[in-house]
């Protein structure tokens, strides 16, 4: 993994930070799978939906939004990008709803945190997860309703 040095200046303070080069697919949406037999598959063996890696409010958010995505994946003639974006928008909404006061700050924080390049999506490696891969989408479309 390549690393880069970043020097930030804040007033009279200087901060040096090491940044790692992101993995392929990190910080971007899952593959679109627009071509038959699409070979763009970032999927790892990990799954997001039903994963033990989240807990509390985040687990509830994830479970509800996974249901939205899975319902979309199994609806005949759905577009994968639409389904993935429904999941992402669901996570933003669930984040906002999980806070007692939905101030503008909270709304922006949730929109940023659960954007495809935000810490929520990157931290859970959503774009690389097996259940967001092209083969999973194709299988669901074969068994659609």
Protein Blocks (a to p, Z undefined) as FASTA:
>chain_A
ZZddddddehjaccddddddddehihpacdeklaghiabdfbdfbdfehpakbgcjllmm
mmmmmmmmmmmmmpghiafklmmmmmmmmmmmmmmmmpmblcfklmmmmmmmmgmkbmkl
mmnommmpmklcfklmmmmmmmgZZ
